[in-house]
């Protein structure tokens, strides 16, 4: 068999490379690594094999607009983060530039802020305003890092008790096994107002205690073009997104 000439081989290589670029550019199906927490509404929920929530609704609206398909792959938090950094997932939600920085230090990650959060301490109503001196044992969801309390923890002034689910954290606080629970305040509000439907919340956020605010981000190590399109979508479809937030009782100002 005759071998193709050098120019022919070069041309074939260029055509193959161009085809590969076109295929990559034409990708419309993506994986999104998400967390397996059952009661993270309004942000998310994974129960009975179904992933749902405000974050998914916003991403799905964006996908419909651009002809994309998002496949949500559910993992425990630490496993999800590892797979994402290893490049085995197209996107991660939620993410934040300040989370697991050691794990992500060698990764080039693009972010877009999606939903605001406040992580703070819930206490029993009679303990609001009693300050840090009241906190001896702090309940924390498994895998979370209570950054505002890290120095107290490192100094041994505050004990941490990790719990796998938010529901169990509420119970530990109500039964006085912990003095406070560090968690997302919107998730706590949604749980008591919409899931438990209590007239008065038995545990409340104490804004005087150290807390953290920021955004839950969508992130990628692969598809900066999609991230840029999503940034534009969040601006151009603000009314649609606000309507989705209203459905979930998601407050955009104040806690």
TORKOL-4160 file (C-alpha; in steps of 0.2 Angstrom, whole numbers, padded with zeros to 4 digits, m for minus):
255
<pt num="1" X="0000" Y="0000" Z="0000"/>
<pt num="2" X="0007" Y="0017" Z="m0005"/>
<pt num="3" X="0009" Y="0029" Z="0010"/>
<pt num="4" X="0001" Y="0046" Z="0007"/>
<pt num="5" X="0014" Y="0060" Z="0004"/>
<pt num="6" X="0019" Y="0072" Z="0017"/>
<pt num="7" X="0008" Y="0086" Z="0012"/>
<pt num="8" X="m0007" Y="0074" Z="0011"/>
<pt num="9" X="m0003" Y="0068" Z="0029"/>
<pt num="10" X="m0002" Y="0086" Z="0035"/>
<pt num="11" X="m0018" Y="0090" Z="0027"/>
<pt num="12" X="m0027" Y="0075" Z="0035"/>
<pt num="13" X="m0020" Y="0079" Z="0052"/>
<pt num="14" X="m0027" Y="0097" Z="0050"/>
<pt num="15" X="m0044" Y="0091" Z="0045"/>
<pt num="16" X="m0044" Y="0079" Z="0060"/>
<pt num="17" X="m0039" Y="0092" Z="0072"/>
<pt num="18" X="m0052" Y="0104" Z="0065"/>
<pt num="19" X="m0066" Y="0090" Z="0066"/>
<pt num="20" X="m0061" Y="0088" Z="0084"/>
<pt num="21" X="m0063" Y="0106" Z="0088"/>
<pt num="22" X="m0080" Y="0107" Z="0080"/>
<pt num="23" X="m0086" Y="0092" Z="0090"/>
<pt num="24" X="m0079" Y="0100" Z="0106"/>
<pt num="25" X="m0087" Y="0116" Z="0102"/>
<pt num="26" X="m0104" Y="0108" Z="0097"/>
<pt num="27" X="m0105" Y="0099" Z="0114"/>
<pt num="28" X="m0123" Y="0102" Z="0122"/>
<pt num="29" X="m0124" Y="0088" Z="0135"/>
<pt num="30" X="m0115" Y="0091" Z="0151"/>
<pt num="31" X="m0113" Y="0083" Z="0169"/>
<pt num="32" X="m0116" Y="0094" Z="0184"/>
<pt num="33" X="m0109" Y="0087" Z="0201"/>
<pt num="34" X="m0121" Y="0091" Z="0215"/>
<pt num="35" X="m0123" Y="0086" Z="0233"/>
<pt num="36" X="m0133" Y="0072" Z="0240"/>
<pt num="37" X="m0141" Y="0082" Z="0255"/>
<pt num="38" X="m0160" Y="0078" Z="0256"/>
<pt num="39" X="m0166" Y="0094" Z="0264"/>
<pt num="40" X="m0156" Y="0108" Z="0257"/>
<pt num="41" X="m0171" Y="0117" Z="0250"/>
<pt num="42" X="m0174" Y="0130" Z="0244"/>
<pt num="43" X="m0157" Y="0128" Z="0236"/>
<pt num="44" X="m0158" Y="0109" Z="0232"/>
<pt num="45" X="m0165" Y="0092" Z="0238"/>
<pt num="46" X="m0160" Y="0074" Z="0234"/>
<pt num="47" X="m0174" Y="0062" Z="0240"/>
<pt num="48" X="m0180" Y="0045" Z="0232"/>
<pt num="49" X="m0168" Y="0047" Z="0218"/>
<pt num="50" X="m0174" Y="0064" Z="0213"/>
<pt num="51" X="m0163" Y="0080" Z="0213"/>
<pt num="52" X="m0173" Y="0096" Z="0213"/>
<pt num="53" X="m0173" Y="0114" Z="0220"/>
<pt num="54" X="m0171" Y="0132" Z="0215"/>
<pt num="55" X="m0153" Y="0129" Z="0209"/>
<pt num="56" X="m0158" Y="0115" Z="0197"/>
<pt num="57" X="m0173" Y="0126" Z="0191"/>
<pt num="58" X="m0162" Y="0140" Z="0186"/>
<pt num="59" X="m0149" Y="0129" Z="0177"/>
<pt num="60" X="m0163" Y="0120" Z="0168"/>
<pt num="61" X="m0170" Y="0136" Z="0162"/>
<pt num="62" X="m0153" Y="0141" Z="0155"/>
<pt num="63" X="m0151" Y="0124" Z="0147"/>
<pt num="64" X="m0168" Y="0126" Z="0138"/>
<pt num="65" X="m0163" Y="0143" Z="0132"/>
<pt num="66" X="m0147" Y="0137" Z="0124"/>
<pt num="67" X="m0152" Y="0119" Z="0119"/>
<pt num="68" X="m0141" Y="0111" Z="0132"/>
<pt num="69" X="m0144" Y="0096" Z="0143"/>
<pt num="70" X="m0138" Y="0095" Z="0160"/>
<pt num="71" X="m0136" Y="0078" Z="0169"/>
<pt num="72" X="m0135" Y="0080" Z="0187"/>
<pt num="73" X="m0124" Y="0067" Z="0196"/>
<pt num="74" X="m0126" Y="0066" Z="0214"/>
<pt num="75" X="m0112" Y="0063" Z="0227"/>
<pt num="76" X="m0107" Y="0065" Z="0245"/>
<pt num="77" X="m0099" Y="0082" Z="0246"/>
<pt num="78" X="m0081" Y="0077" Z="0247"/>
<pt num="79" X="m0082" Y="0064" Z="0234"/>
<pt num="80" X="m0090" Y="0077" Z="0222"/>
<pt num="81" X="m0077" Y="0090" Z="0225"/>
<pt num="82" X="m0063" Y="0077" Z="0221"/>
<pt num="83" X="m0071" Y="0071" Z="0205"/>
<pt num="84" X="m0073" Y="0089" Z="0200"/>
<pt num="85" X="m0055" Y="0094" Z="0203"/>
<pt num="86" X="m0050" Y="0078" Z="0194"/>
<pt num="87" X="m0059" Y="0084" Z="0178"/>
<pt num="88" X="m0072" Y="0070" Z="0179"/>
<pt num="89" X="m0087" Y="0082" Z="0180"/>
<pt num="90" X="m0091" Y="0097" Z="0168"/>
<pt num="91" X="m0098" Y="0108" Z="0181"/>
<pt num="92" X="m0100" Y="0109" Z="0200"/>
<pt num="93" X="m0114" Y="0116" Z="0210"/>
<pt num="94" X="m0114" Y="0123" Z="0223"/>
<pt num="95" X="m0096" Y="0129" Z="0223"/>
<pt num="96" X="m0086" Y="0144" Z="0230"/>
<pt num="97" X="m0069" Y="0150" Z="0227"/>
<pt num="98" X="m0066" Y="0150" Z="0246"/>
<pt num="99" X="m0071" Y="0132" Z="0248"/>
<pt num="100" X="m0058" Y="0117" Z="0249"/>
<pt num="101" X="m0044" Y="0129" Z="0243"/>
<pt num="102" X="m0031" Y="0116" Z="0246"/>
<pt num="103" X="m0039" Y="0103" Z="0235"/>
<pt num="104" X="m0042" Y="0116" Z="0221"/>
<pt num="105" X="m0025" Y="0125" Z="0222"/>
<pt num="106" X="m0018" Y="0118" Z="0206"/>
<pt num="107" X="m0035" Y="0119" Z="0196"/>
<pt num="108" X="m0040" Y="0133" Z="0184"/>
<pt num="109" X="m0058" Y="0135" Z="0188"/>
<pt num="110" X="m0071" Y="0148" Z="0181"/>
<pt num="111" X="m0085" Y="0153" Z="0193"/>
<pt num="112" X="m0101" Y="0162" Z="0191"/>
<pt num="113" X="m0111" Y="0168" Z="0207"/>
<pt num="114" X="m0129" Y="0160" Z="0207"/>
<pt num="115" X="m0138" Y="0162" Z="0224"/>
<pt num="116" X="m0133" Y="0171" Z="0240"/>
<pt num="117" X="m0131" Y="0163" Z="0256"/>
<pt num="118" X="m0128" Y="0166" Z="0274"/>
<pt num="119" X="m0121" Y="0153" Z="0285"/>
<pt num="120" X="m0123" Y="0157" Z="0304"/>
<pt num="121" X="m0128" Y="0149" Z="0320"/>
<pt num="122" X="m0145" Y="0144" Z="0325"/>
<pt num="123" X="m0149" Y="0143" Z="0344"/>
<pt num="124" X="m0164" Y="0141" Z="0354"/>
<pt num="125" X="m0175" Y="0157" Z="0356"/>
<pt num="126" X="m0170" Y="0160" Z="0374"/>
<pt num="127" X="m0152" Y="0160" Z="0370"/>
<pt num="128" X="m0152" Y="0173" Z="0357"/>
<pt num="129" X="m0140" Y="0187" Z="0361"/>
<pt num="130" X="m0130" Y="0177" Z="0374"/>
<pt num="131" X="m0114" Y="0178" Z="0364"/>
<pt num="132" X="m0099" Y="0167" Z="0361"/>
<pt num="133" X="m0098" Y="0162" Z="0379"/>
<pt num="134" X="m0113" Y="0152" Z="0378"/>
<pt num="135" X="m0106" Y="0141" Z="0364"/>
<pt num="136" X="m0097" Y="0126" Z="0370"/>
<pt num="137" X="m0102" Y="0113" Z="0357"/>
<pt num="138" X="m0107" Y="0118" Z="0340"/>
<pt num="139" X="m0116" Y="0106" Z="0328"/>
<pt num="140" X="m0110" Y="0106" Z="0310"/>
<pt num="141" X="m0116" Y="0097" Z="0294"/>
<pt num="142" X="m0104" Y="0083" Z="0290"/>
<pt num="143" X="m0091" Y="0090" Z="0277"/>
<pt num="144" X="m0094" Y="0108" Z="0282"/>
<pt num="145" X="m0081" Y="0120" Z="0288"/>
<pt num="146" X="m0087" Y="0133" Z="0301"/>
<pt num="147" X="m0074" Y="0146" Z="0295"/>
<pt num="148" X="m0079" Y="0160" Z="0307"/>
<pt num="149" X="m0076" Y="0148" Z="0322"/>
<pt num="150" X="m0060" Y="0139" Z="0316"/>
<pt num="151" X="m0048" Y="0148" Z="0328"/>
<pt num="152" X="m0059" Y="0144" Z="0343"/>
<pt num="153" X="m0060" Y="0126" Z="0337"/>
<pt num="154" X="m0041" Y="0126" Z="0334"/>
<pt num="155" X="m0038" Y="0133" Z="0352"/>
<pt num="156" X="m0049" Y="0120" Z="0360"/>
<pt num="157" X="m0062" Y="0133" Z="0366"/>
<pt num="158" X="m0076" Y="0126" Z="0355"/>
<pt num="159" X="m0080" Y="0108" Z="0351"/>
<pt num="160" X="m0088" Y="0102" Z="0335"/>
<pt num="161" X="m0100" Y="0088" Z="0333"/>
<pt num="162" X="m0103" Y="0083" Z="0315"/>
<pt num="163" X="m0120" Y="0076" Z="0309"/>
<pt num="164" X="m0124" Y="0069" Z="0293"/>
<pt num="165" X="m0141" Y="0077" Z="0290"/>
<pt num="166" X="m0149" Y="0094" Z="0294"/>
<pt num="167" X="m0164" Y="0086" Z="0302"/>
<pt num="168" X="m0153" Y="0078" Z="0315"/>
<pt num="169" X="m0144" Y="0094" Z="0319"/>
<pt num="170" X="m0161" Y="0102" Z="0323"/>
<pt num="171" X="m0165" Y="0088" Z="0335"/>
<pt num="172" X="m0148" Y="0089" Z="0343"/>
<pt num="173" X="m0151" Y="0108" Z="0346"/>
<pt num="174" X="m0169" Y="0105" Z="0353"/>
<pt num="175" X="m0163" Y="0092" Z="0365"/>
<pt num="176" X="m0148" Y="0102" Z="0371"/>
<pt num="177" X="m0135" Y="0090" Z="0364"/>
<pt num="178" X="m0127" Y="0105" Z="0356"/>
<pt num="179" X="m0127" Y="0124" Z="0360"/>
<pt num="180" X="m0129" Y="0130" Z="0343"/>
<pt num="181" X="m0129" Y="0123" Z="0325"/>
<pt num="182" X="m0119" Y="0131" Z="0311"/>
<pt num="183" X="m0129" Y="0130" Z="0295"/>
<pt num="184" X="m0137" Y="0140" Z="0280"/>
<pt num="185" X="m0150" Y="0151" Z="0287"/>
<pt num="186" X="m0162" Y="0150" Z="0272"/>
<pt num="187" X="m0162" Y="0132" Z="0272"/>
<pt num="188" X="m0167" Y="0132" Z="0291"/>
<pt num="189" X="m0181" Y="0145" Z="0287"/>
<pt num="190" X="m0187" Y="0134" Z="0273"/>
<pt num="191" X="m0187" Y="0118" Z="0283"/>
<pt num="192" X="m0198" Y="0126" Z="0297"/>
<pt num="193" X="m0209" Y="0136" Z="0287"/>
<pt num="194" X="m0213" Y="0125" Z="0272"/>
<pt num="195" X="m0208" Y="0107" Z="0277"/>
<pt num="196" X="m0213" Y="0107" Z="0295"/>
<pt num="197" X="m0225" Y="0122" Z="0293"/>
<pt num="198" X="m0223" Y="0128" Z="0311"/>
<pt num="199" X="m0231" Y="0144" Z="0316"/>
<pt num="200" X="m0216" Y="0149" Z="0326"/>
<pt num="201" X="m0198" Y="0142" Z="0323"/>
<pt num="202" X="m0191" Y="0133" Z="0338"/>
<pt num="203" X="m0173" Y="0137" Z="0333"/>
<pt num="204" X="m0168" Y="0154" Z="0327"/>
<pt num="205" X="m0153" Y="0162" Z="0318"/>
<pt num="206" X="m0143" Y="0174" Z="0330"/>
<pt num="207" X="m0136" Y="0187" Z="0318"/>
<pt num="208" X="m0125" Y="0194" Z="0333"/>
<pt num="209" X="m0114" Y="0178" Z="0332"/>
<pt num="210" X="m0100" Y="0176" Z="0319"/>
<pt num="211" X="m0107" Y="0171" Z="0302"/>
<pt num="212" X="m0102" Y="0170" Z="0284"/>
<pt num="213" X="m0110" Y="0177" Z="0268"/>
<pt num="214" X="m0107" Y="0175" Z="0250"/>
<pt num="215" X="m0114" Y="0166" Z="0235"/>
<pt num="216" X="m0116" Y="0148" Z="0229"/>
<pt num="217" X="m0107" Y="0147" Z="0212"/>
<pt num="218" X="m0108" Y="0137" Z="0197"/>
<pt num="219" X="m0090" Y="0132" Z="0192"/>
<pt num="220" X="m0081" Y="0123" Z="0178"/>
<pt num="221" X="m0063" Y="0118" Z="0174"/>
<pt num="222" X="m0068" Y="0115" Z="0156"/>
<pt num="223" X="m0082" Y="0126" Z="0149"/>
<pt num="224" X="m0078" Y="0144" Z="0151"/>
<pt num="225" X="m0089" Y="0148" Z="0136"/>
<pt num="226" X="m0104" Y="0141" Z="0145"/>
<pt num="227" X="m0100" Y="0150" Z="0161"/>
<pt num="228" X="m0099" Y="0167" Z="0151"/>
<pt num="229" X="m0116" Y="0163" Z="0143"/>
<pt num="230" X="m0124" Y="0159" Z="0160"/>
<pt num="231" X="m0118" Y="0175" Z="0167"/>
<pt num="232" X="m0127" Y="0184" Z="0153"/>
<pt num="233" X="m0142" Y="0173" Z="0156"/>
<pt num="234" X="m0143" Y="0178" Z="0174"/>
<pt num="235" X="m0144" Y="0196" Z="0169"/>
<pt num="236" X="m0156" Y="0195" Z="0154"/>
<pt num="237" X="m0168" Y="0183" Z="0162"/>
<pt num="238" X="m0169" Y="0192" Z="0179"/>
<pt num="239" X="m0188" Y="0192" Z="0180"/>
<pt num="240" X="m0189" Y="0174" Z="0176"/>
<pt num="241" X="m0176" Y="0170" Z="0190"/>
<pt num="242" X="m0185" Y="0181" Z="0202"/>
<pt num="243" X="m0201" Y="0172" Z="0199"/>
<pt num="244" X="m0193" Y="0156" Z="0202"/>
<pt num="245" X="m0186" Y="0163" Z="0219"/>
<pt num="246" X="m0203" Y="0168" Z="0224"/>
<pt num="247" X="m0210" Y="0151" Z="0221"/>
<pt num="248" X="m0197" Y="0145" Z="0234"/>
<pt num="249" X="m0199" Y="0159" Z="0246"/>
<pt num="250" X="m0181" Y="0164" Z="0243"/>
<pt num="251" X="m0177" Y="0181" Z="0250"/>
<pt num="252" X="m0164" Y="0191" Z="0241"/>
<pt num="253" X="m0161" Y="0204" Z="0255"/>
<pt num="254" X="m0160" Y="0202" Z="0273"/>
<pt num="255" X="m0160" Y="0186" Z="0283"/>
